[in-house]
Amino acid sequence: MSVDGWLRRATTAGRLGLALAVSHLLGWLVWLLGIRPGPGLALPELGGVVMFGGWVVFLAPPVRSGG
């Protein structure tokens, strides 16, 4: 997500991919600072999975078949 965002940073999809990557890192930082909505350890991971899933479904470049 980060690499794709950086490579396509001139496009809207690239900038959104970079924003998602930064948001994921900020989520971990907030969690490490002790700001937690619950007792779960995997909460930052859950946010990352949701962001990555959104990137795959909506922002990832389409796969081109060779031939």
N, CA, C and O atoms as a Tripos MOL2 file, in Angstrom:
@<TRIPOS>MOLECULE
protein
  268   267    67     0     0
PROTEIN
NO_CHARGES

@<TRIPOS>ATOM
      1 N           0.8290   -1.1730    0.0000 N.3       1 MET1
      2 CA          0.0000    0.0000    0.0000 C.3       1 MET1
      3 C           0.8840    1.2490    0.0000 C.2       1 MET1
      4 O           0.6270    2.1980   -0.7410 O.2       1 MET1
      5 N           1.9010    1.2420    0.8160 N.am      2 SER2
      6 CA          2.8030    2.4000    0.8800 C.3       2 SER2
      7 C           3.5860    2.5710   -0.4160 C.2       2 SER2
      8 O           3.6860    3.6760   -0.9490 O.2       2 SER2
      9 N           4.1370    1.4790   -0.9130 N.am      3 VAL3
     10 CA          4.9340    1.5510   -2.1320 C.3       3 VAL3
     11 C           4.0580    1.9570   -3.3130 C.2       3 VAL3
     12 O           4.4440    2.8110   -4.1100 O.2       3 VAL3
     13 N           2.8880    1.3480   -3.4250 N.am      4 ASP4
     14 CA          1.9770    1.7110   -4.5040 C.3       4 ASP4
     15 C           1.5690    3.1810   -4.3920 C.2       4 ASP4
     16 O           1.5370    3.9010   -5.3900 O.2       4 ASP4
     17 N           1.2610    3.6130   -3.1790 N.am      5 GLY5
     18 CA          0.8980    5.0120   -2.9820 C.3       5 GLY5
     19 C           2.0110    5.9560   -3.3910 C.2       5 GLY5
     20 O           1.7660    6.9880   -4.0160 O.2       5 GLY5
     21 N           3.2500    5.5920   -3.0290 N.am      6 TRP6
     22 CA          4.3880    6.4470   -3.3840 C.3       6 TRP6
     23 C           4.5930    6.4750   -4.8940 C.2       6 TRP6
     24 O           4.8280    7.5340   -5.4740 O.2       6 TRP6
     25 N           4.5020    5.3110   -5.5250 N.am      7 LEU7
     26 CA          4.7220    5.2530   -6.9740 C.3       7 LEU7
     27 C           3.6180    5.9730   -7.7510 C.2       7 LEU7
     28 O           3.8680    6.5100   -8.8310 O.2       7 LEU7
     29 N           2.4010    5.9850   -7.2060 N.am      8 ARG8
     30 CA          1.2820    6.6440   -7.8910 C.3       8 ARG8
     31 C           0.8480    7.9100   -7.1530 C.2       8 ARG8
     32 O          -0.3280    8.2710   -7.1910 O.2       8 ARG8
     33 N           1.7770    8.5860   -6.4880 N.am      9 ARG9
     34 CA          1.4330    9.7470   -5.6580 C.3       9 ARG9
     35 C           0.8450   10.9100   -6.4510 C.2       9 ARG9
     36 O           0.2320   11.8020   -5.8640 O.2       9 ARG9
     37 N           1.0170   10.9200   -7.7510 N.am     10 ALA10
     38 CA          0.4410   11.9780   -8.5830 C.3      10 ALA10
     39 C          -1.0460   11.7560   -8.8310 C.2      10 ALA10
     40 O          -1.7340   12.6470   -9.3300 O.2      10 ALA10
     41 N          -1.5420   10.5710   -8.4850 N.am     11 THR11
     42 CA         -2.9580   10.2650   -8.7020 C.3      11 THR11
     43 C          -3.7170   10.3230   -7.3810 C.2      11 THR11
     44 O          -3.1230   10.2600   -6.3040 O.2      11 THR11
     45 N          -5.0180   10.4430   -7.4800 N.am     12 THR12
     46 CA         -5.8540   10.4490   -6.2750 C.3      12 THR12
     47 C          -5.7350    9.1260   -5.5400 C.2      12 THR12
     48 O          -5.6130    9.1080   -4.3150 O.2      12 THR12
     49 N          -5.7700    8.0120   -6.2720 N.am     13 ALA13
     50 CA         -5.6650    6.6930   -5.6400 C.3      13 ALA13
     51 C          -4.3340    6.5470   -4.9090 C.2      13 ALA13
     52 O          -4.2890    5.9740   -3.8200 O.2      13 ALA13
     53 N          -3.2640    7.0510   -5.4850 N.am     14 GLY14
     54 CA         -1.9620    6.9850   -4.8360 C.3      14 GLY14
     55 C          -1.9190    7.7910   -3.5510 C.2      14 GLY14
     56 O          -1.3990    7.3280   -2.5360 O.2      14 GLY14
     57 N          -2.4640    8.9860   -3.5960 N.am     15 ARG15
     58 CA         -2.4820    9.8220   -2.3880 C.3      15 ARG15
     59 C          -3.3550    9.2030   -1.3040 C.2      15 ARG15
     60 O          -3.0160    9.2750   -0.1230 O.2      15 ARG15
     61 N          -4.4720    8.5960   -1.6880 N.am     16 LEU16
     62 CA         -5.3200    7.9220   -0.6960 C.3      16 LEU16
     63 C          -4.6000    6.7120   -0.1000 C.2      16 LEU16
     64 O          -4.7130    6.4500    1.0980 O.2      16 LEU16
     65 N          -3.8610    5.9740   -0.9300 N.am     17 GLY17
     66 CA         -3.0810    4.8470   -0.4250 C.3      17 GLY17
     67 C          -2.0370    5.2970    0.5880 C.2      17 GLY17
     68 O          -1.8540    4.6570    1.6230 O.2      17 GLY17
     69 N          -1.3580    6.3910    0.2910 N.am     18 LEU18
     70 CA         -0.3870    6.9350    1.2440 C.3      18 LEU18
     71 C          -1.0670    7.3930    2.5310 C.2      18 LEU18
     72 O          -0.5390    7.1830    3.6230 O.2      18 LEU18
     73 N          -2.2220    8.0110    2.4040 N.am     19 ALA19
     74 CA         -2.9650    8.4590    3.5920 C.3      19 ALA19
     75 C          -3.3790    7.2730    4.4610 C.2      19 ALA19
     76 O          -3.3320    7.3520    5.6880 O.2      19 ALA19
     77 N          -3.7810    6.1850    3.8260 N.am     20 LEU20
     78 CA         -4.1430    4.9850    4.5920 C.3      20 LEU20
     79 C          -2.9330    4.4200    5.3260 C.2      20 LEU20
     80 O          -3.0420    4.0200    6.4850 O.2      20 LEU20
     81 N          -1.7930    4.3840    4.6650 N.am     21 ALA21
     82 CA         -0.5730    3.8690    5.2960 C.3      21 ALA21
     83 C          -0.1790    4.7270    6.4970 C.2      21 ALA21
     84 O           0.1660    4.2000    7.5550 O.2      21 ALA21
     85 N          -0.2300    6.0330    6.3350 N.am     22 VAL22
     86 CA          0.1040    6.9390    7.4450 C.3      22 VAL22
     87 C          -0.9160    6.7940    8.5730 C.2      22 VAL22
     88 O          -0.5490    6.8150    9.7480 O.2      22 VAL22
     89 N          -2.1830    6.6470    8.2220 N.am     23 SER23
     90 CA         -3.2250    6.4710    9.2350 C.3      23 SER23
     91 C          -2.9880    5.2070   10.0520 C.2      23 SER23
     92 O          -3.2010    5.1960   11.2640 O.2      23 SER23
     93 N          -2.5520    4.1550    9.3950 N.am     24 HIS24
     94 CA         -2.2650    2.9140   10.1100 C.3      24 HIS24
     95 C          -1.1220    3.1130   11.1050 C.2      24 HIS24
     96 O          -1.2040    2.6640   12.2490 O.2      24 HIS24
     97 N          -0.0660    3.7810   10.6710 N.am     25 LEU25
     98 CA          1.0450    4.0560   11.5860 C.3      25 LEU25
     99 C           0.6100    4.9480   12.7460 C.2      25 LEU25
    100 O           1.0290    4.7380   13.8850 O.2      25 LEU25
    101 N          -0.2200    5.9320   12.4610 N.am     26 LEU26
    102 CA         -0.7190    6.8000   13.5340 C.3      26 LEU26
    103 C          -1.5980    6.0240   14.5180 C.2      26 LEU26
    104 O          -1.5830    6.2910   15.7200 O.2      26 LEU26
    105 N          -2.3560    5.0710   14.0000 N.am     27 GLY27
    106 CA         -3.1650    4.2260   14.8810 C.3      27 GLY27
    107 C          -2.3080    3.4500   15.8660 C.2      27 GLY27
    108 O          -2.6500    3.3330   17.0420 O.2      27 GLY27
    109 N          -1.1850    2.9160   15.3770 N.am     28 TRP28
    110 CA         -0.2590    2.2220   16.2700 C.3      28 TRP28
    111 C           0.3530    3.1880   17.2850 C.2      28 TRP28
    112 O           0.4990    2.8460   18.4580 O.2      28 TRP28
    113 N           0.7080    4.3800   16.8410 N.am     29 LEU29
    114 CA          1.2960    5.3590   17.7520 C.3      29 LEU29
    115 C           0.3190    5.7260   18.8640 C.2      29 LEU29
    116 O           0.6940    5.7870   20.0350 O.2      29 LEU29
    117 N          -0.9230    5.9660   18.4930 N.am     30 VAL30
    118 CA         -1.9500    6.3060   19.4880 C.3      30 VAL30
    119 C          -2.1010    5.1580   20.4810 C.2      30 VAL30
    120 O          -2.2000    5.3830   21.6870 O.2      30 VAL30
    121 N          -2.1190    3.9330   19.9710 N.am     31 TRP31
    122 CA         -2.2630    2.7630   20.8400 C.3      31 TRP31
    123 C          -1.0650    2.6460   21.7720 C.2      31 TRP31
    124 O          -1.2290    2.3590   22.9580 O.2      31 TRP31
    125 N           0.1580    2.8690   21.2400 N.am     32 LEU32
    126 CA          1.3520    2.7790   22.0690 C.3      32 LEU32
    127 C           1.3970    3.8670   23.1450 C.2      32 LEU32
    128 O           1.9890    3.6750   24.2070 O.2      32 LEU32
    129 N           0.7720    4.9990   22.8620 N.am     33 LEU33
    130 CA          0.7130    6.0820   23.8500 C.3      33 LEU33
    131 C          -0.3070    5.8060   24.9500 C.2      33 LEU33
    132 O          -0.4380    6.5850   25.8940 O.2      33 LEU33
    133 N          -1.0250    4.7000   24.8260 N.am     34 GLY34
    134 CA         -1.9700    4.3060   25.8710 C.3      34 GLY34
    135 C          -3.3890    4.7570   25.6330 C.2      34 GLY34
    136 O          -4.2360    4.5690   26.5060 O.2      34 GLY34
    137 N          -3.6840    5.3420   24.4970 N.am     35 ILE35
    138 CA         -5.0530    5.7620   24.1810 C.3      35 ILE35
    139 C          -5.7250    4.5850   23.4860 C.2      35 ILE35
    140 O          -5.5250    4.3570   22.2930 O.2      35 ILE35
    141 N          -6.5280    3.8370   24.2520 N.am     36 ARG36
    142 CA         -7.1010    2.5960   23.7420 C.3      36 ARG36
    143 C          -8.6030    2.5600   24.0070 C.2      36 ARG36
    144 O          -9.0570    2.8630   25.1110 O.2      36 ARG36
    145 N          -9.3720    2.1850   22.9750 N.am     37 PRO37
    146 CA        -10.8250    2.0970   23.1710 C.3      37 PRO37
    147 C         -11.2520    0.8350   23.9070 C.2      37 PRO37
    148 O         -12.4150    0.7120   24.2920 O.2      37 PRO37
    149 N         -10.3420   -0.0940   24.1070 N.am     38 GLY38
    150 CA        -10.6730   -1.3380   24.7980 C.3      38 GLY38
    151 C          -9.4150   -2.0750   25.1900 C.2      38 GLY38
    152 O          -8.3090   -1.5900   24.9510 O.2      38 GLY38
    153 N          -9.5700   -3.2540   25.7960 N.am     39 PRO39
    154 CA         -8.4100   -3.9740   26.3070 C.3      39 PRO39
    155 C          -7.6770   -4.8180   25.2620 C.2      39 PRO39
    156 O          -6.6710   -5.4460   25.5940 O.2      39 PRO39
    157 N          -8.1390   -4.8540   24.0350 N.am     40 GLY40
    158 CA         -7.5620   -5.7590   23.0480 C.3      40 GLY40
    159 C          -6.2070   -5.3370   22.5250 C.2      40 GLY40
    160 O          -5.9490   -4.1520   22.3120 O.2      40 GLY40
    161 N          -5.3320   -6.3290   22.3170 N.am     41 LEU41
    162 CA         -4.0150   -6.0700   21.7600 C.3      41 LEU41
    163 C          -4.0860   -5.8870   20.2510 C.2      41 LEU41
    164 O          -3.2750   -5.1560   19.6830 O.2      41 LEU41
    165 N          -5.0330   -6.5300   19.5980 N.am     42 ALA42
    166 CA         -5.0830   -6.5430   18.1330 C.3      42 ALA42
    167 C          -5.8720   -5.3770   17.5400 C.2      42 ALA42
    168 O          -6.1460   -5.3860   16.3400 O.2      42 ALA42
    169 N          -6.2390   -4.3930   18.3220 N.am     43 LEU43
    170 CA         -7.0210   -3.2790   17.7870 C.3      43 LEU43
    171 C          -6.2880   -2.4900   16.7030 C.2      43 LEU43
    172 O          -6.9100   -2.1530   15.6960 O.2      43 LEU43
    173 N          -5.0000   -2.1790   16.8580 N.am     44 PRO44
    174 CA         -4.3120   -1.4970   15.7560 C.3      44 PRO44
    175 C          -4.2340   -2.3710   14.5040 C.2      44 PRO44
    176 O          -4.3040   -1.8710   13.3810 O.2      44 PRO44
    177 N          -4.0900   -3.6680   14.7070 N.am     45 GLU45
    178 CA         -4.0510   -4.5790   13.5670 C.3      45 GLU45
    179 C          -5.3930   -4.6160   12.8460 C.2      45 GLU45
    180 O          -5.4430   -4.6840   11.6180 O.2      45 GLU45
    181 N          -6.4640   -4.5730   13.6020 N.am     46 LEU46
    182 CA         -7.7930   -4.5650   13.0000 C.3      46 LEU46
    183 C          -7.9580   -3.3400   12.1000 C.2      46 LEU46
    184 O          -8.4840   -3.4460   10.9930 O.2      46 LEU46
    185 N          -7.5130   -2.1950   12.5700 N.am     47 GLY47
    186 CA         -7.5740   -0.9900   11.7450 C.3      47 GLY47
    187 C          -6.7560   -1.1440   10.4740 C.2      47 GLY47
    188 O          -7.1910   -0.7360    9.3970 O.2      47 GLY47
    189 N          -5.5680   -1.7320   10.5970 N.am     48 GLY48
    190 CA         -4.7230   -1.9460    9.4360 C.3      48 GLY48
    191 C          -5.3410   -2.9100    8.4400 C.2      48 GLY48
    192 O          -5.2390   -2.7080    7.2300 O.2      48 GLY48
    193 N          -5.9770   -3.9490    8.9410 N.am     49 VAL49
    194 CA         -6.6270   -4.9210    8.0510 C.3      49 VAL49
    195 C          -7.7710   -4.2690    7.2930 C.2      49 VAL49
    196 O          -7.9360   -4.5020    6.0950 O.2      49 VAL49
    197 N          -8.5500   -3.4640    7.9710 N.am     50 VAL50
    198 CA         -9.6710   -2.7790    7.3210 C.3      50 VAL50
    199 C          -9.1460   -1.8060    6.2590 C.2      50 VAL50
    200 O          -9.6800   -1.7410    5.1520 O.2      50 VAL50
    201 N          -8.1050   -1.0580    6.6010 N.am     51 MET51
    202 CA         -7.5290   -0.1210    5.6340 C.3      51 MET51
    203 C          -6.9400   -0.8520    4.4330 C.2      51 MET51
    204 O          -7.1390   -0.4380    3.2910 O.2      51 MET51
    205 N          -6.2100   -1.9450    4.6900 N.am     52 PHE52
    206 CA         -5.6170   -2.6980    3.6000 C.3      52 PHE52
    207 C          -6.6940   -3.3270    2.7210 C.2      52 PHE52
    208 O          -6.5700   -3.3370    1.4970 O.2      52 PHE52
    209 N          -7.7470   -3.8510    3.3410 N.am     53 GLY53
    210 CA         -8.8510   -4.4160    2.5670 C.3      53 GLY53
    211 C          -9.5110   -3.3700    1.6870 C.2      53 GLY53
    212 O          -9.8430   -3.6480    0.5350 O.2      53 GLY53
    213 N          -9.7030   -2.1760    2.2150 N.am     54 GLY54
    214 CA        -10.2720   -1.0880    1.4180 C.3      54 GLY54
    215 C          -9.3640   -0.7150    0.2640 C.2      54 GLY54
    216 O          -9.8380   -0.4350   -0.8370 O.2      54 GLY54
    217 N          -8.0590   -0.7090    0.5080 N.am     55 TRP55
    218 CA         -7.1220   -0.4050   -0.5660 C.3      55 TRP55
    219 C          -7.1830   -1.4680   -1.6540 C.2      55 TRP55
    220 O          -7.2080   -1.1420   -2.8400 O.2      55 TRP55
    221 N          -7.2070   -2.7470   -1.2530 N.am     56 VAL56
    222 CA         -7.2500   -3.8400   -2.2320 C.3      56 VAL56
    223 C          -8.5080   -3.7550   -3.0830 C.2      56 VAL56
    224 O          -8.4480   -3.8960   -4.3050 O.2      56 VAL56
    225 N          -9.6370   -3.5250   -2.4420 N.am     57 VAL57
    226 CA        -10.9130   -3.5310   -3.1670 C.3      57 VAL57
    227 C         -11.0980   -2.2740   -4.0100 C.2      57 VAL57
    228 O         -11.5850   -2.3590   -5.1380 O.2      57 VAL57
    229 N         -10.7210   -1.1140   -3.4870 N.am     58 PHE58
    230 CA        -11.0850    0.1400   -4.1520 C.3      58 PHE58
    231 C          -9.9320    0.8840   -4.8310 C.2      58 PHE58
    232 O         -10.1710    1.6280   -5.7820 O.2      58 PHE58
    233 N          -8.7010    0.7070   -4.3730 N.am     59 LEU59
    234 CA         -7.6190    1.5640   -4.8430 C.3      59 LEU59
    235 C          -6.4750    0.8530   -5.5640 C.2      59 LEU59
    236 O          -5.7430    1.4880   -6.3220 O.2      59 LEU59
    237 N          -6.3100   -0.4430   -5.3460 N.am     60 ALA60
    238 CA         -5.1890   -1.1530   -5.9550 C.3      60 ALA60
    239 C          -5.3110   -1.1370   -7.4820 C.2      60 ALA60
    240 O          -6.4120   -1.2040   -8.0280 O.2      60 ALA60
    241 N          -4.1710   -1.0470   -8.1560 N.am     61 PRO61
    242 CA         -4.2260   -1.0540   -9.6200 C.3      61 PRO61
    243 C          -4.7180   -2.4160  -10.1170 C.2      61 PRO61
    244 O          -4.4320   -3.4430   -9.5020 O.2      61 PRO61
    245 N          -5.4490   -2.4220  -11.2150 N.am     62 PRO62
    246 CA         -5.9520   -3.6950  -11.7320 C.3      62 PRO62
    247 C          -4.7990   -4.5750  -12.2240 C.2      62 PRO62
    248 O          -3.7600   -4.0900  -12.6720 O.2      62 PRO62
    249 N          -5.0210   -5.8640  -12.1230 N.am     63 VAL63
    250 CA         -4.0130   -6.8260  -12.5810 C.3      63 VAL63
    251 C          -4.1370   -6.9750  -14.0850 C.2      63 VAL63
    252 O          -5.2270   -7.1900  -14.6150 O.2      63 VAL63
    253 N          -3.0170   -6.8600  -14.7560 N.am     64 ARG64
    254 CA         -3.0050   -7.0350  -16.2210 C.3      64 ARG64
    255 C          -2.4930   -8.4290  -16.5170 C.2      64 ARG64
    256 O          -1.4540   -8.8490  -16.0060 O.2      64 ARG64
    257 N          -3.2250   -9.1310  -17.3380 N.am     65 SER65
    258 CA         -2.7650  -10.4710  -17.7150 C.3      65 SER65
    259 C          -1.8020  -10.3700  -18.8790 C.2      65 SER65
    260 O          -2.0170   -9.6070  -19.8210 O.2      65 SER65
    261 N          -0.7440  -11.1460  -18.8010 N.am     66 GLY66
    262 CA          0.2330  -11.1470  -19.8860 C.3      66 GLY66
    263 C          -0.2310  -12.0280  -21.0320 C.2      66 GLY66
    264 O          -1.1900  -12.7890  -20.9030 O.2      66 GLY66
    265 N           0.4330  -11.9170  -22.1040 N.am     67 GLY67
    266 CA          0.0220  -12.8080  -23.1700 C.3      67 GLY67
    267 C           0.4750  -12.4770  -24.5010 C.2      67 GLY67
    268 O           0.1630  -13.1900  -25.4550 O.2      67 GLY67
@<TRIPOS>BOND
     1     1     2 1
     2     2     3 1
     3     3     4 2
     4     3     5 am
     5     5     6 1
     6     6     7 1
     7     7     8 2
     8     7     9 am
     9     9    10 1
    10    10    11 1
    11    11    12 2
    12    11    13 am
    13    13    14 1
    14    14    15 1
    15    15    16 2
    16    15    17 am
    17    17    18 1
    18    18    19 1
    19    19    20 2
    20    19    21 am
    21    21    22 1
    22    22    23 1
    23    23    24 2
    24    23    25 am
    25    25    26 1
    26    26    27 1
    27    27    28 2
    28    27    29 am
    29    29    30 1
    30    30    31 1
    31    31    32 2
    32    31    33 am
    33    33    34 1
    34    34    35 1
    35    35    36 2
    36    35    37 am
    37    37    38 1
    38    38    39 1
    39    39    40 2
    40    39    41 am
    41    41    42 1
    42    42    43 1
    43    43    44 2
    44    43    45 am
    45    45    46 1
    46    46    47 1
    47    47    48 2
    48    47    49 am
    49    49    50 1
    50    50    51 1
    51    51    52 2
    52    51    53 am
    53    53    54 1
    54    54    55 1
    55    55    56 2
    56    55    57 am
    57    57    58 1
    58    58    59 1
    59    59    60 2
    60    59    61 am
    61    61    62 1
    62    62    63 1
    63    63    64 2
    64    63    65 am
    65    65    66 1
    66    66    67 1
    67    67    68 2
    68    67    69 am
    69    69    70 1
    70    70    71 1
    71    71    72 2
    72    71    73 am
    73    73    74 1
    74    74    75 1
    75    75    76 2
    76    75    77 am
    77    77    78 1
    78    78    79 1
    79    79    80 2
    80    79    81 am
    81    81    82 1
    82    82    83 1
    83    83    84 2
    84    83    85 am
    85    85    86 1
    86    86    87 1
    87    87    88 2
    88    87    89 am
    89    89    90 1
    90    90    91 1
    91    91    92 2
    92    91    93 am
    93    93    94 1
    94    94    95 1
    95    95    96 2
    96    95    97 am
    97    97    98 1
    98    98    99 1
    99    99   100 2
   100    99   101 am
   101   101   102 1
   102   102   103 1
   103   103   104 2
   104   103   105 am
   105   105   106 1
   106   106   107 1
   107   107   108 2
   108   107   109 am
   109   109   110 1
   110   110   111 1
   111   111   112 2
   112   111   113 am
   113   113   114 1
   114   114   115 1
   115   115   116 2
   116   115   117 am
   117   117   118 1
   118   118   119 1
   119   119   120 2
   120   119   121 am
   121   121   122 1
   122   122   123 1
   123   123   124 2
   124   123   125 am
   125   125   126 1
   126   126   127 1
   127   127   128 2
   128   127   129 am
   129   129   130 1
   130   130   131 1
   131   131   132 2
   132   131   133 am
   133   133   134 1
   134   134   135 1
   135   135   136 2
   136   135   137 am
   137   137   138 1
   138   138   139 1
   139   139   140 2
   140   139   141 am
   141   141   142 1
   142   142   143 1
   143   143   144 2
   144   143   145 am
   145   145   146 1
   146   146   147 1
   147   147   148 2
   148   147   149 am
   149   149   150 1
   150   150   151 1
   151   151   152 2
   152   151   153 am
   153   153   154 1
   154   154   155 1
   155   155   156 2
   156   155   157 am
   157   157   158 1
   158   158   159 1
   159   159   160 2
   160   159   161 am
   161   161   162 1
   162   162   163 1
   163   163   164 2
   164   163   165 am
   165   165   166 1
   166   166   167 1
   167   167   168 2
   168   167   169 am
   169   169   170 1
   170   170   171 1
   171   171   172 2
   172   171   173 am
   173   173   174 1
   174   174   175 1
   175   175   176 2
   176   175   177 am
   177   177   178 1
   178   178   179 1
   179   179   180 2
   180   179   181 am
   181   181   182 1
   182   182   183 1
   183   183   184 2
   184   183   185 am
   185   185   186 1
   186   186   187 1
   187   187   188 2
   188   187   189 am
   189   189   190 1
   190   190   191 1
   191   191   192 2
   192   191   193 am
   193   193   194 1
   194   194   195 1
   195   195   196 2
   196   195   197 am
   197   197   198 1
   198   198   199 1
   199   199   200 2
   200   199   201 am
   201   201   202 1
   202   202   203 1
   203   203   204 2
   204   203   205 am
   205   205   206 1
   206   206   207 1
   207   207   208 2
   208   207   209 am
   209   209   210 1
   210   210   211 1
   211   211   212 2
   212   211   213 am
   213   213   214 1
   214   214   215 1
   215   215   216 2
   216   215   217 am
   217   217   218 1
   218   218   219 1
   219   219   220 2
   220   219   221 am
   221   221   222 1
   222   222   223 1
   223   223   224 2
   224   223   225 am
   225   225   226 1
   226   226   227 1
   227   227   228 2
   228   227   229 am
   229   229   230 1
   230   230   231 1
   231   231   232 2
   232   231   233 am
   233   233   234 1
   234   234   235 1
   235   235   236 2
   236   235   237 am
   237   237   238 1
   238   238   239 1
   239   239   240 2
   240   239   241 am
   241   241   242 1
   242   242   243 1
   243   243   244 2
   244   243   245 am
   245   245   246 1
   246   246   247 1
   247   247   248 2
   248   247   249 am
   249   249   250 1
   250   250   251 1
   251   251   252 2
   252   251   253 am
   253   253   254 1
   254   254   255 1
   255   255   256 2
   256   255   257 am
   257   257   258 1
   258   258   259 1
   259   259   260 2
   260   259   261 am
   261   261   262 1
   262   262   263 1
   263   263   264 2
   264   263   265 am
   265   265   266 1
   266   266   267 1
   267   267   268 2
@<TRIPOS>SUBSTRUCTURE
     1 MET1         2 RESIDUE 1 A MET
     2 SER2         6 RESIDUE 1 A SER
     3 VAL3        10 RESIDUE 1 A VAL
     4 ASP4        14 RESIDUE 1 A ASP
     5 GLY5        18 RESIDUE 1 A GLY
     6 TRP6        22 RESIDUE 1 A TRP
     7 LEU7        26 RESIDUE 1 A LEU
     8 ARG8        30 RESIDUE 1 A ARG
     9 ARG9        34 RESIDUE 1 A ARG
    10 ALA10       38 RESIDUE 1 A ALA
    11 THR11       42 RESIDUE 1 A THR
    12 THR12       46 RESIDUE 1 A THR
    13 ALA13       50 RESIDUE 1 A ALA
    14 GLY14       54 RESIDUE 1 A GLY
    15 ARG15       58 RESIDUE 1 A ARG
    16 LEU16       62 RESIDUE 1 A LEU
    17 GLY17       66 RESIDUE 1 A GLY
    18 LEU18       70 RESIDUE 1 A LEU
    19 ALA19       74 RESIDUE 1 A ALA
    20 LEU20       78 RESIDUE 1 A LEU
    21 ALA21       82 RESIDUE 1 A ALA
    22 VAL22       86 RESIDUE 1 A VAL
    23 SER23       90 RESIDUE 1 A SER
    24 HIS24       94 RESIDUE 1 A HIS
    25 LEU25       98 RESIDUE 1 A LEU
    26 LEU26      102 RESIDUE 1 A LEU
    27 GLY27      106 RESIDUE 1 A GLY
    28 TRP28      110 RESIDUE 1 A TRP
    29 LEU29      114 RESIDUE 1 A LEU
    30 VAL30      118 RESIDUE 1 A VAL
    31 TRP31      122 RESIDUE 1 A TRP
    32 LEU32      126 RESIDUE 1 A LEU
    33 LEU33      130 RESIDUE 1 A LEU
    34 GLY34      134 RESIDUE 1 A GLY
    35 ILE35      138 RESIDUE 1 A ILE
    36 ARG36      142 RESIDUE 1 A ARG
    37 PRO37      146 RESIDUE 1 A PRO
    38 GLY38      150 RESIDUE 1 A GLY
    39 PRO39      154 RESIDUE 1 A PRO
    40 GLY40      158 RESIDUE 1 A GLY
    41 LEU41      162 RESIDUE 1 A LEU
    42 ALA42      166 RESIDUE 1 A ALA
    43 LEU43      170 RESIDUE 1 A LEU
    44 PRO44      174 RESIDUE 1 A PRO
    45 GLU45      178 RESIDUE 1 A GLU
    46 LEU46      182 RESIDUE 1 A LEU
    47 GLY47      186 RESIDUE 1 A GLY
    48 GLY48      190 RESIDUE 1 A GLY
    49 VAL49      194 RESIDUE 1 A VAL
    50 VAL50      198 RESIDUE 1 A VAL
    51 MET51      202 RESIDUE 1 A MET
    52 PHE52      206 RESIDUE 1 A PHE
    53 GLY53      210 RESIDUE 1 A GLY
    54 GLY54      214 RESIDUE 1 A GLY
    55 TRP55      218 RESIDUE 1 A TRP
    56 VAL56      222 RESIDUE 1 A VAL
    57 VAL57      226 RESIDUE 1 A VAL
    58 PHE58      230 RESIDUE 1 A PHE
    59 LEU59      234 RESIDUE 1 A LEU
    60 ALA60      238 RESIDUE 1 A ALA
    61 PRO61      242 RESIDUE 1 A PRO
    62 PRO62      246 RESIDUE 1 A PRO
    63 VAL63      250 RESIDUE 1 A VAL
    64 ARG64      254 RESIDUE 1 A ARG
    65 SER65      258 RESIDUE 1 A SER
    66 GLY66      262 RESIDUE 1 A GLY
    67 GLY67      266 RESIDUE 1 A GLY
